[in-house]
Amino acid sequence: MSRPIELYYWPTPNGWKVSIALEEMGLPYNVNLIDIGAGDQFAPEYLKIAPNNRMPAIIDPDGPDGEPISIFESGAILQYLARKTGTFCGDTQRQRIEVDQWLMWQMGGLGPMAGQAHHFLKYAPAMEPPNDLPYAKDRYRKETSRLYGVLDRRLADREYVAGDFFSIADMAIWPWASLWEGQQHDIASTPHMQAWLDRCSARPALDRGRRLRLDLRGNLQDKRETHSVLFGQKGRDS
């Protein structure tokens, strides 16, 4: 029996990626909460694990050669866990390439753009003073919807993004795509994406991962005392 992985987590889309993976892969884990609104991500002891002051991160006590290893960046964590377990990364070289490229699409495209959409549509107008910027709102809303169009076309002839199998690429994309309403995306324009969201949501392990400490997820845009931590000189939301 492997020793539990230490998960450093807060219930955000990036945090969900890893909690979903751990649940889907059946790996034991302990939860270490990193309250991003309180600035836990800047604590010196946490920076030793995640030097980019973001969460999630993990420590696997049974890392390569049986030695502990700490990993930051959600995409890197997903790849590591998939390789560790030999699951959710494809069975052939072609399948693995499909998984990797759609994982990178999320990390380099959808995640950053949807994150900016959240910021300018929800957070910036609630700041003091308000930063209600029509150009920024329109730019990131449109780019996020464009990316959902890419996803929708991809899903027109397959069950999951890499093919007929659920993978870490789906685990990476689903948490952000599930928040389409807050990104002001017209879900009716992407019916294949909507069906895929429903298929993924029906997975019990994915649902358990998303619900992990969901009680802590609040409307940070309304908590102005957190804005200097999330959006000031120290950093931004995970």
Contacts in CASP RR format, 6 or more apart in sequence:
PFRMAT RR
TARGET T0000
AUTHOR 0000-0000-0000
METHOD contacts of the structure
MODEL  1
MSRPIELYYWPTPNGWKVSIALEEMGLPYNVNLIDIGAGDQFAPEYLKIA
PNNRMPAIIDPDGPDGEPISIFESGAILQYLARKTGTFCGDTQRQRIEVD
QWLMWQMGGLGPMAGQAHHFLKYAPAMEPPNDLPYAKDRYRKETSRLYGV
LDRRLADREYVAGDFFSIADMAIWPWASLWEGQQHDIASTPHMQAWLDRC
SARPALDRGRRLRLDLRGNLQDKRETHSVLFGQKGRDS
1 28 0 8 1.000
2 27 0 8 1.000
2 28 0 8 1.000
2 62 0 8 1.000
3 28 0 8 1.000
3 61 0 8 1.000
3 62 0 8 1.000
4 28 0 8 1.000
4 29 0 8 1.000
4 30 0 8 1.000
4 61 0 8 1.000
5 22 0 8 1.000
5 27 0 8 1.000
5 28 0 8 1.000
5 29 0 8 1.000
5 30 0 8 1.000
5 58 0 8 1.000
5 59 0 8 1.000
5 60 0 8 1.000
5 61 0 8 1.000
6 29 0 8 1.000
6 30 0 8 1.000
6 32 0 8 1.000
6 58 0 8 1.000
6 59 0 8 1.000
6 60 0 8 1.000
6 61 0 8 1.000
7 18 0 8 1.000
7 19 0 8 1.000
7 22 0 8 1.000
7 29 0 8 1.000
7 30 0 8 1.000
7 31 0 8 1.000
7 32 0 8 1.000
7 56 0 8 1.000
7 58 0 8 1.000
8 32 0 8 1.000
8 34 0 8 1.000
8 46 0 8 1.000
8 49 0 8 1.000
8 50 0 8 1.000
8 55 0 8 1.000
8 56 0 8 1.000
8 57 0 8 1.000
8 58 0 8 1.000
8 59 0 8 1.000
9 15 0 8 1.000
9 18 0 8 1.000
9 19 0 8 1.000
9 31 0 8 1.000
9 32 0 8 1.000
9 33 0 8 1.000
9 34 0 8 1.000
9 55 0 8 1.000
9 56 0 8 1.000
9 212 0 8 1.000
9 213 0 8 1.000
10 33 0 8 1.000
10 34 0 8 1.000
10 35 0 8 1.000
10 36 0 8 1.000
10 55 0 8 1.000
10 56 0 8 1.000
10 213 0 8 1.000
10 216 0 8 1.000
10 238 0 8 1.000
11 212 0 8 1.000
11 213 0 8 1.000
11 214 0 8 1.000
11 216 0 8 1.000
11 217 0 8 1.000
12 36 0 8 1.000
12 55 0 8 1.000
12 217 0 8 1.000
12 237 0 8 1.000
12 238 0 8 1.000
13 111 0 8 1.000
13 114 0 8 1.000
13 175 0 8 1.000
13 176 0 8 1.000
13 178 0 8 1.000
13 179 0 8 1.000
14 54 0 8 1.000
14 55 0 8 1.000
14 56 0 8 1.000
14 74 0 8 1.000
14 175 0 8 1.000
14 238 0 8 1.000
15 55 0 8 1.000
15 56 0 8 1.000
15 74 0 8 1.000
15 175 0 8 1.000
15 238 0 8 1.000
16 175 0 8 1.000
16 209 0 8 1.000
16 210 0 8 1.000
16 212 0 8 1.000
17 56 0 8 1.000
17 74 0 8 1.000
17 75 0 8 1.000
17 77 0 8 1.000
17 78 0 8 1.000
17 171 0 8 1.000
17 172 0 8 1.000
17 175 0 8 1.000
18 56 0 8 1.000
18 58 0 8 1.000
18 74 0 8 1.000
18 77 0 8 1.000
18 78 0 8 1.000
18 81 0 8 1.000
19 56 0 8 1.000
19 209 0 8 1.000
19 210 0 8 1.000
19 212 0 8 1.000
20 171 0 8 1.000
20 174 0 8 1.000
20 175 0 8 1.000
20 205 0 8 1.000
20 206 0 8 1.000
20 209 0 8 1.000
20 210 0 8 1.000
21 77 0 8 1.000
21 78 0 8 1.000
21 81 0 8 1.000
21 82 0 8 1.000
21 88 0 8 1.000
21 168 0 8 1.000
21 171 0 8 1.000
22 29 0 8 1.000
22 81 0 8 1.000
22 209 0 8 1.000
23 205 0 8 1.000
23 206 0 8 1.000
23 208 0 8 1.000
23 209 0 8 1.000
24 87 0 8 1.000
24 88 0 8 1.000
24 166 0 8 1.000
24 171 0 8 1.000
24 203 0 8 1.000
24 205 0 8 1.000
24 206 0 8 1.000
25 81 0 8 1.000
25 82 0 8 1.000
25 85 0 8 1.000
25 87 0 8 1.000
25 88 0 8 1.000
26 205 0 8 1.000
27 81 0 8 1.000
27 85 0 8 1.000
29 58 0 8 1.000
31 212 0 8 1.000
31 213 0 8 1.000
33 40 0 8 1.000
33 213 0 8 1.000
33 216 0 8 1.000
34 40 0 8 1.000
34 41 0 8 1.000
34 46 0 8 1.000
34 55 0 8 1.000
34 56 0 8 1.000
34 238 0 8 1.000
35 216 0 8 1.000
36 55 0 8 1.000
36 229 0 8 1.000
36 230 0 8 1.000
36 237 0 8 1.000
36 238 0 8 1.000
37 220 0 8 1.000
37 223 0 8 1.000
37 226 0 8 1.000
37 229 0 8 1.000
37 230 0 8 1.000
38 226 0 8 1.000
38 229 0 8 1.000
39 229 0 8 1.000
39 234 0 8 1.000
40 46 0 8 1.000
41 50 0 8 1.000
41 53 0 8 1.000
41 54 0 8 1.000
41 55 0 8 1.000
41 238 0 8 1.000
42 53 0 8 1.000
42 234 0 8 1.000
46 53 0 8 1.000
46 57 0 8 1.000
47 53 0 8 1.000
48 70 0 8 1.000
49 57 0 8 1.000
49 59 0 8 1.000
49 70 0 8 1.000
49 72 0 8 1.000
50 57 0 8 1.000
50 70 0 8 1.000
50 72 0 8 1.000
51 72 0 8 1.000
52 72 0 8 1.000
52 73 0 8 1.000
53 234 0 8 1.000
53 235 0 8 1.000
54 72 0 8 1.000
54 73 0 8 1.000
54 238 0 8 1.000
55 238 0 8 1.000
56 72 0 8 1.000
56 74 0 8 1.000
56 77 0 8 1.000
56 238 0 8 1.000
57 70 0 8 1.000
57 71 0 8 1.000
57 72 0 8 1.000
57 77 0 8 1.000
58 70 0 8 1.000
58 71 0 8 1.000
58 77 0 8 1.000
58 80 0 8 1.000
59 68 0 8 1.000
59 69 0 8 1.000
59 70 0 8 1.000
59 71 0 8 1.000
60 68 0 8 1.000
60 69 0 8 1.000
60 70 0 8 1.000
60 71 0 8 1.000
60 80 0 8 1.000
60 84 0 8 1.000
61 68 0 8 1.000
62 68 0 8 1.000
63 69 0 8 1.000
63 84 0 8 1.000
71 77 0 8 1.000
71 80 0 8 1.000
74 107 0 8 1.000
74 172 0 8 1.000
75 103 0 8 1.000
75 107 0 8 1.000
75 168 0 8 1.000
75 172 0 8 1.000
78 103 0 8 1.000
78 168 0 8 1.000
78 171 0 8 1.000
78 172 0 8 1.000
79 89 0 8 1.000
79 100 0 8 1.000
79 103 0 8 1.000
79 168 0 8 1.000
81 168 0 8 1.000
82 88 0 8 1.000
82 89 0 8 1.000
82 99 0 8 1.000
82 167 0 8 1.000
82 168 0 8 1.000
83 89 0 8 1.000
88 99 0 8 1.000
88 166 0 8 1.000
88 167 0 8 1.000
88 168 0 8 1.000
88 171 0 8 1.000
89 95 0 8 1.000
89 96 0 8 1.000
89 99 0 8 1.000
89 167 0 8 1.000
89 168 0 8 1.000
90 96 0 8 1.000
90 98 0 8 1.000
90 99 0 8 1.000
90 162 0 8 1.000
90 165 0 8 1.000
90 167 0 8 1.000
95 162 0 8 1.000
95 163 0 8 1.000
95 165 0 8 1.000
98 161 0 8 1.000
98 162 0 8 1.000
98 163 0 8 1.000
98 169 0 8 1.000
99 162 0 8 1.000
99 167 0 8 1.000
99 168 0 8 1.000
99 169 0 8 1.000
100 169 0 8 1.000
102 154 0 8 1.000
102 161 0 8 1.000
102 162 0 8 1.000
102 169 0 8 1.000
102 172 0 8 1.000
102 173 0 8 1.000
103 168 0 8 1.000
103 169 0 8 1.000
103 172 0 8 1.000
105 150 0 8 1.000
105 173 0 8 1.000
106 169 0 8 1.000
106 172 0 8 1.000
106 173 0 8 1.000
106 176 0 8 1.000
107 172 0 8 1.000
109 147 0 8 1.000
110 144 0 8 1.000
110 147 0 8 1.000
110 151 0 8 1.000
110 173 0 8 1.000
110 176 0 8 1.000
110 177 0 8 1.000
111 176 0 8 1.000
113 140 0 8 1.000
113 143 0 8 1.000
113 144 0 8 1.000
113 147 0 8 1.000
114 144 0 8 1.000
114 147 0 8 1.000
114 176 0 8 1.000
114 177 0 8 1.000
114 179 0 8 1.000
114 183 0 8 1.000
115 140 0 8 1.000
115 176 0 8 1.000
115 237 0 8 1.000
116 136 0 8 1.000
116 140 0 8 1.000
117 137 0 8 1.000
117 140 0 8 1.000
117 141 0 8 1.000
117 143 0 8 1.000
117 144 0 8 1.000
117 182 0 8 1.000
117 183 0 8 1.000
117 184 0 8 1.000
118 179 0 8 1.000
118 182 0 8 1.000
118 183 0 8 1.000
118 237 0 8 1.000
119 140 0 8 1.000
119 231 0 8 1.000
119 236 0 8 1.000
119 237 0 8 1.000
120 131 0 8 1.000
120 133 0 8 1.000
120 136 0 8 1.000
120 137 0 8 1.000
120 140 0 8 1.000
121 137 0 8 1.000
121 140 0 8 1.000
121 141 0 8 1.000
121 182 0 8 1.000
121 183 0 8 1.000
121 184 0 8 1.000
122 182 0 8 1.000
122 221 0 8 1.000
123 220 0 8 1.000
123 221 0 8 1.000
123 227 0 8 1.000
123 230 0 8 1.000
123 231 0 8 1.000
123 237 0 8 1.000
124 130 0 8 1.000
124 131 0 8 1.000
124 132 0 8 1.000
124 133 0 8 1.000
124 136 0 8 1.000
125 131 0 8 1.000
125 132 0 8 1.000
125 221 0 8 1.000
126 221 0 8 1.000
126 222 0 8 1.000
126 224 0 8 1.000
127 224 0 8 1.000
127 227 0 8 1.000
127 231 0 8 1.000
128 224 0 8 1.000
128 227 0 8 1.000
141 183 0 8 1.000
141 184 0 8 1.000
141 185 0 8 1.000
144 183 0 8 1.000
144 185 0 8 1.000
145 183 0 8 1.000
145 185 0 8 1.000
145 186 0 8 1.000
145 189 0 8 1.000
148 177 0 8 1.000
148 180 0 8 1.000
148 185 0 8 1.000
148 189 0 8 1.000
148 190 0 8 1.000
148 193 0 8 1.000
149 189 0 8 1.000
149 190 0 8 1.000
149 193 0 8 1.000
151 161 0 8 1.000
151 173 0 8 1.000
151 177 0 8 1.000
151 190 0 8 1.000
151 193 0 8 1.000
151 196 0 8 1.000
152 189 0 8 1.000
152 190 0 8 1.000
152 191 0 8 1.000
152 192 0 8 1.000
152 193 0 8 1.000
153 192 0 8 1.000
154 161 0 8 1.000
155 161 0 8 1.000
155 192 0 8 1.000
155 193 0 8 1.000
155 195 0 8 1.000
155 196 0 8 1.000
156 192 0 8 1.000
158 164 0 8 1.000
159 165 0 8 1.000
159 196 0 8 1.000
159 199 0 8 1.000
160 166 0 8 1.000
160 167 0 8 1.000
160 169 0 8 1.000
160 170 0 8 1.000
160 196 0 8 1.000
160 199 0 8 1.000
161 167 0 8 1.000
161 169 0 8 1.000
161 170 0 8 1.000
161 173 0 8 1.000
161 196 0 8 1.000
162 169 0 8 1.000
162 170 0 8 1.000
166 200 0 8 1.000
166 203 0 8 1.000
170 196 0 8 1.000
170 200 0 8 1.000
171 206 0 8 1.000
174 197 0 8 1.000
174 200 0 8 1.000
174 201 0 8 1.000
174 206 0 8 1.000
175 210 0 8 1.000
177 193 0 8 1.000
177 197 0 8 1.000
178 197 0 8 1.000
178 201 0 8 1.000
178 210 0 8 1.000
180 187 0 8 1.000
180 197 0 8 1.000
181 187 0 8 1.000
187 193 0 8 1.000
187 194 0 8 1.000
188 194 0 8 1.000
200 206 0 8 1.000
201 207 0 8 1.000
220 226 0 8 1.000
220 230 0 8 1.000
220 237 0 8 1.000
228 234 0 8 1.000
229 235 0 8 1.000
230 236 0 8 1.000
230 237 0 8 1.000
231 237 0 8 1.000
END
